[in-house]
């Protein structure tokens, strides 16, 4: 961990994009200003930890309520055939059935 000393009004720069400034010191409380790009999330540690707990809990609940597996019907796809075309379990390719005329052609 890098430890720096700064006085009120002084700053540090992280990666040339994030500016952290000591705005004010009031007793044992330090007021810090942070300028960062919008794509960089900035949170107090306790808020960040709560977000992580909520995300983990949502992921666990999502797994518990996953959709049931499909049964093995003849129309269920098994794996892709040549050139990535789907193949049915019975070996036929899905799509329109060929129409035959009265003479069988």
C-alpha positions as CSV (number, residue, x, y, z in Angstrom):
1,X,0.0,0.0,0.0
2,X,1.3,3.4,-1.0
3,X,1.0,6.0,1.8
4,X,1.2,9.6,1.0
5,X,1.0,12.8,3.1
6,X,-1.2,15.6,1.8
7,X,-2.3,18.9,3.4
8,X,-5.7,20.5,2.9
9,X,-6.0,21.6,-0.7
10,X,-3.3,19.2,-2.0
11,X,-4.0,16.4,-4.5
12,X,-2.8,13.2,-5.9
13,X,-3.3,11.9,-9.4
14,X,-3.9,8.2,-10.2
15,X,-3.2,6.9,-13.8
16,X,-3.5,10.5,-15.1
17,X,-7.3,10.2,-15.0
18,X,-8.3,10.2,-11.4
19,X,-7.7,13.2,-9.1
20,X,-8.0,12.9,-5.4
21,X,-8.0,16.1,-3.4
22,X,-7.9,16.7,0.3
23,X,-10.7,19.3,0.6
24,X,-10.8,19.8,4.3
25,X,-9.6,18.3,7.6
26,X,-12.0,18.7,10.5
27,X,-10.5,17.0,13.6
28,X,-10.2,13.3,12.8
29,X,-12.4,13.6,9.7
30,X,-10.8,14.2,6.3
31,X,-13.1,15.4,3.4
32,X,-11.8,14.1,0.1
33,X,-12.9,15.2,-3.4
34,X,-12.5,12.7,-6.3
35,X,-12.6,13.5,-10.0
36,X,-12.8,10.4,-12.1
37,X,-14.2,9.4,-15.6
38,X,-17.8,8.3,-15.7
39,X,-16.7,4.7,-16.6
40,X,-14.7,4.4,-13.3
41,X,-17.1,3.6,-10.4
42,X,-16.2,5.3,-7.1
43,X,-17.8,4.1,-3.9
44,X,-17.1,4.3,-0.2
45,X,-15.7,1.0,0.9
46,X,-18.8,0.0,3.0
47,X,-21.0,0.7,0.0
48,X,-18.8,-1.2,-2.4
49,X,-18.9,-4.2,0.0
50,X,-22.7,-4.1,0.2
51,X,-22.9,-4.0,-3.6
52,X,-20.7,-7.1,-3.8
53,X,-22.8,-8.9,-1.2
54,X,-26.0,-8.1,-3.1
55,X,-24.5,-9.2,-6.4
56,X,-23.4,-12.5,-4.9
57,X,-26.8,-13.1,-3.3
58,X,-28.6,-12.3,-6.6
59,X,-26.3,-14.8,-8.4
60,X,-26.9,-17.5,-5.8
61,X,-30.7,-16.9,-6.0
62,X,-30.6,-16.9,-9.8
63,X,-28.9,-20.4,-9.8
64,X,-31.6,-21.7,-7.5
65,X,-34.4,-20.5,-9.8
66,X,-32.9,-21.6,-13.0
67,X,-35.2,-22.9,-15.7
68,X,-35.8,-26.7,-15.7
69,X,-34.0,-28.9,-18.2
70,X,-36.0,-29.9,-21.3
71,X,-36.9,-33.6,-21.7
72,X,-35.3,-35.6,-24.5
73,X,-37.9,-35.3,-27.2
74,X,-37.2,-36.3,-30.8
75,X,-37.4,-32.7,-31.8
76,X,-34.8,-31.5,-29.3
77,X,-31.6,-30.3,-30.9
78,X,-28.5,-32.3,-30.1
79,X,-25.5,-30.5,-31.6
80,X,-24.6,-28.6,-34.7
81,X,-23.9,-30.5,-37.8
82,X,-21.6,-29.4,-40.7
83,X,-21.2,-25.7,-41.2
84,X,-22.9,-25.1,-37.8
85,X,-26.3,-26.2,-39.0
86,X,-28.5,-27.7,-36.2
87,X,-29.3,-31.4,-36.3
88,X,-32.3,-33.0,-34.7
89,X,-31.9,-36.1,-32.4
90,X,-33.4,-38.2,-35.1
91,X,-30.6,-37.1,-37.4
92,X,-32.7,-34.9,-39.6
93,X,-32.1,-31.2,-40.2
94,X,-34.9,-28.9,-39.0
95,X,-36.8,-26.9,-41.6
96,X,-39.6,-27.4,-44.1
97,X,-40.5,-30.9,-45.1
98,X,-40.2,-31.7,-48.8
99,X,-43.5,-31.8,-50.5
100,X,-44.1,-34.8,-52.8
101,X,-46.4,-34.8,-55.8
102,X,-48.8,-37.6,-56.7
103,X,-46.1,-39.4,-58.7
104,X,-43.7,-39.4,-55.7
105,X,-41.2,-36.8,-57.0
